């Protein structure tokens, strides 16, 4: 019994520390244009990111983590930011539990705001690319729980339903945004489903 209490305490403390670290990570700035009980509309500026196409999530993360750990032309270590994003084309007309575009997905790390396309270190791995993500308006639905594709698609489907009901035009297939580390308890996780929209 005592061992179980100690184990629970250790896990709780570790989760709290890890969650606080996640909350301290730099995130892209945005302006909330409108919000309701279901979702919010945000306006983002252009964002600099490093991205990789992948078929296995672990390998995609490893390529990007290696880049910020010094696998670049200046051997510079970059600070981790949040969120990690994943995107791909999804056919919502058929039952799916994972999302892919020609069996490939795109994962992105945002670079710290001090970098621009002119001064950011260049990846030395040819699979990894620096990209500028164009700014614009995004509908965002926040959710907790597992970061699985199944959970994401469930909430993405909800968000699409809300936007269709509100007659808001969607201009991409959606993005999964993950803010917390792998050891964060599902109930404490902050995840987001994002869709770029046309907004007047």
N, C-alpha and C positions, 0 to 999 in steps of 0.2 A: 504493500500500500504506500509506504513512504517513498519507495523507489519510483512508483508511478507519479506521485506528487512532484518529486524532484524533476523527473523527466518532463512533465507538463510545464513546470516552471521554467526550465531551461529552454524549451521550445517557444514558450510565450515571450521570454526575454529576447531570444534570438530574432523572432518575428518582429518584435517591437523595434529593435535596433535596425534591422534590415529595412523595415517600412519607413523609419525616420530617414535613413540614407536615401531611399527612393524618393521621398518627398523633397529632399534637398537638391535633387538633380535639376539642372537647367531645363526648361521646357520652352518650346516656341511660343512667342507672345501672340495674343489674339484679342479681338474685341467681341464681346457678346452683343449681337444685334437684336436678338429676340429670344425669349425662352418661354416654355410652358411646362406643364407637368410631365410631358413625355420626352421632350428633346429640346435642344437649343440650336440657334443659328449663330455661327461664329464667322468672323472675317479674319483671315490670316494674310500676312504679307508673304513675299517670296522666302523660301527656306532652303538652306544648303544642306545636302544630305550625302551620305555614301550608301550605295545600294548594291545588291547582288541578286541575280536570279538563282533559284534553287529548287530542288525537288525534295530535299530533306531539311526540315526546319533547323535541326542541330547543326548541320554543315553550313547553312546560311548564316546562322548566328556566329559561328566560329570564324568565318571569313571576315565579317565586319568587326568582330572583337579583335582579331589579329591586326586589322588596320589601325584601330585606335590605340593598340598596344605597341605600335611602332613599326608595323609592316607598311611603311610609306617612304617616300623619297628623302625625307629629312630625319627618319627614325624617331619621330616625335611621338610621345605619348599624349593622347587627347583625352579630355575628361568625358566620362559617360554622360549622356543626356537621356531624357525621357520625352516621348515614348519611343519604344521600338515599334515600327509599323510594318504591316504585311498587307499586300494587295494582290488581287488577281481577278480575272473575269469570272463571274458566277452565273450559271443558268438557273434562275430561281423557279423555273417551270417544272423542274424534276427534283425529286428528293435527293439531297446531298448532305454529306457529313463532313466534307472537306472542300476547300475551294482551290481551283487551279486554272491556269490558262495554258493550254497545250501541255498539261502536266508540269507546268513551271509556275512558281510564285516569285514575287519580288519582296525582299526584306530591306528595310532602311533604318539607318541610324542618323539622326540629325546631328550636325556639327555644332559646337559651341558658337554663340553669336559673334565672338571675336574674329571668326574666320569669314573670308569671302572666297569666291571662286578663284580670285587672283592669288591669294596667299595661303590657301589650304594645302596641306601636304598631299601629294599625288600618290594614290595606291600603287604598290609595286606588284600586287597580284592582278593579273589582267582580267580576272572575273569580277573585280570590284571597281565601281565607277563613282566618280563625283558627279552629282546632278543638282540642278536647281529646280525645286518644286515650285511651280507658279502659285502665287497667292490667289485667294478667291474666297468664296463663301462655302461653308460646310455645315450640313446638318449633323448633329452629334447626339448619340444616345449613350449615356453612361450605364455601365452594368458591372456587377461583381461576379464572383464565381470563377470557374475554371477558364483557362485561356484556350480551351480546345476550339477547333474549327466548328464543331457542332454547336457549342454555346454561342460563338460569334455569329454564325449564320442564323440562329434563332433570333438574336437581337437585331441583326441586320434586316431580317424579314419584317420585324416589327417596325423598324425605322422606315423602311420603304412603304409599309402600309400607312403610317402616319403622314408621310409626304404625299402619297397618292390621294389620301383623304383631303389634305389641305391644298391640293392642286399645285404643288411645288415641283418644278421640273428638275429631274436628276440628270447629271451629266457625267457621272462615272459609276463604276460598279461597286464602290465601297472600299473601305480600308479598316483593318483591325489595328487598334492602338493598344499597346501593352505598357503599363507604367511601373509595374512592380517586379521584383526579382522572383526567381523560381521557388524560393522557400516561403514566400508570403502565403498565409492561409487563404484559401479561396474566398471565404466570407469577407476578408479584409482587402481583397484585390480591387484595383481600379482599372477597368477596361473600358474601351470606347469603340463603338461602331460609327464610322464617319462616311458621309456621302457628299461629294461636291455637288453643288446645286446652282441653278440660275436664280439670281436674286436681284430685284430692281430696287 
